[in-house]
Amino acid sequence: MTYPELECLKLERRGPIGWLINNRPDRLNAMSARMRDEFALAWTELDRDPEVKVIVHTGEGRAFQTGVDVAEIASDGVGMERYRRSVEEFDLHFTSWHQQVWKPVITAVNGLCAGGGFHWIADADVVIAASDAEFFDPHVSIGQVVSLEAIGLIRKMPVEAVMRMAFVGRHERLGAPRAYELGMISQIVDPPERLRDEAQALAEKIARNSPAAMRATKRALWGALEVGLTDACRAGAGELVSMWGHPDQEEGPRAFSEKRDPHWRDLTEP
Amino acid sequence: MAYETLLVERRGPVGWLVFDRPDAGNAMDATMFRELEAAWRELDRDPAVRVIVNTGNGPAFQTGVDVVQLGRDKQALREQSRRTRDAELRLTAWHNQVWKPVIAAVNGVCAGGGLHFVADADIVLASSKASFVDPHVSLGQVSAYETIGLVRKSPMEPIVRMALTGAHERIDAARARQLGILSQVVEPPDELRDAAQELGEKVASNSPAAMRATKQALWGALELGLTDASRAGARALVSMWGHPDQEEGPRAFAEKREPVWQPLEPHERTTA
């Protein structure tokens, strides 16, 4: 599959891994209206490429992502009003979760992650970071509300740390080591230049597993954030059972006993 | 009652439920599935048992469904398949509605379905050589119940990573403690059971009725939104008002003696 040429993002494939790279380094990868539209397209492109088993999302330059492009908001005469309807109706399309991508998604934080950048921390399955990555949420320091990103994060990690970032605003930063301790991320890459290699290696590990089983697992786990524990287990049972009779369930144990790599069904196969 | 695949013992106020198929990594065969339900109920019914410790014999803690039996004799696990499908599992204390405190003492590798017993325990400690791995997706299986429980109780990202990396990565005891999946790592490993007994006795010195209501309130909180959970929790609080332990606790404290708690009344189980 060839990917469309985009202005604010880069799409690439390396083996079974699809890469989505934020590409406005001179604006610290802040999200313009154009970039916002491109995200919706980019996730869908990678999701429908059958060669892509796992997706890695990272950024060019010294920032991973720094939220909405405040310069554009301040100067284009439309400002945040451009987004009113989509936000009021919670009809957003810029993360993999918004776009219902059920392939595994790894966010590789290459530097600064600020404000709206947390969307891609909250909505990723796995997050790793360069050792010099830093996290902070300046919303309240510029009169903005912290909401969606932090709502996602407080479901996924200790709440106090998220509240502190929300209220301290731009006056404090969370470093990669503390993010690791808190379980916000699962790996620190040092030196930072190794980030992409490590992300590719991790993604290739994940790509060795059954795509269909991972899709059902991902649905079960994200679904668990929607309902109570007992109901989540009932819904999870549905995901479990959905794989019964799938060829991967025979192939997995057989490959294991024959000491070879399994040949999984593609997600596109019936 | 005698068990084939488990050891059920009592040491003072602490009941022990020990996986005992060390040659099979303590994997659950059809017999163990049946016996687990009986063992939890036996310990839950016994008023002398205040706290239950769950551990394994041999190098592994628990490694999930016995895939050898599954490969040889699918029929044997047919009942478990039905229960999995219908969300009617009876493996863990939570499945069996045991409201006594349950401590998991993870003595070695805990793999796949073994994570049920970590997810569903109240307190978890581990020997320094314990590790956690979820190979489901590497075998074409879905990871659901165990990890659904864990993502409610610890940071989610490391659990999702474990579920998606499958057989190719594991979490060690030190990292599990840092993440709050467990609260204590015992070094050297052979002191795990002593540490679990000691912790069990500490817990056993508290009011059984107050702990039962506490456990119901906290696990109930995983079912509901915050305000609804707080409302249900308020009912749990009030359920103890007028209970003799609420007089005995302060009196014993003032008299500088150990309290004498009321034994637990047996409770009704609701059917799923």
Interface residues (C-beta under 8 A of the other chain):
Chain A: P104 A124 D125 V126 V127 R155 K156 M157 P158 E181 L182 G183 M184 I185 S186 L202 K205 I206 R208 N209 S210 A212 A213 M214 A216 T217 K218 A220 L221 A224 L225 G228 L229 T230 D231 A232 C233 R234 G236 A237 E239 L240 V241 S242 M243 W244 H246 P247 D248 Q249 E250 E251 G252 P253 F256 P262 W264
Chain B: V67 G71 S81 T84 R85 D86 A87 H136 V137 S138 L139 G140 Q141 V142 S143 A144 Y145 T147 I148 G149 V151 R152 S154 P155 M156 E157 P158 I159 V160 R161 A163 L164 T165 G166 H168 E169 Q178 L179 G180 W219 L222 E223 L224
